[in-house]
Amino acid sequence: MANLVVSTFIGNGKMRLYLDDKVILTDSDAATVELEEEKEYVVHWFVNGDADTSYSITISSPKEAEFQLTRSIGKGGKDCGGIRF
């Protein structure tokens, strides 16, 4: 079995990071989650905070899910996104 290794950071705001429909991280944190082999997953996130607040998400494992995002929240104070692997 593979492990999902992920870390998050948010400056001034709140973040929730999900694996499928389960919250695996909130705000600035790190986690390792065991994955089933030959299954497709979705990682998605919701961010709330002051405009121009920076946040980042790093997935370092497994190889097919490697991902790096650094972004600032827009004027609306919210952002979201996701990836599938």
Secondary structure, DSSP 8 states (H G I E B T S, - for coil): -EEEEEEEEESSEEEEEEETTEEEEESSEEEEEEE-TT---EEEEEEEESTT-EEEEEEEESGGG-EEEEEE--TTSEEEEEEE-
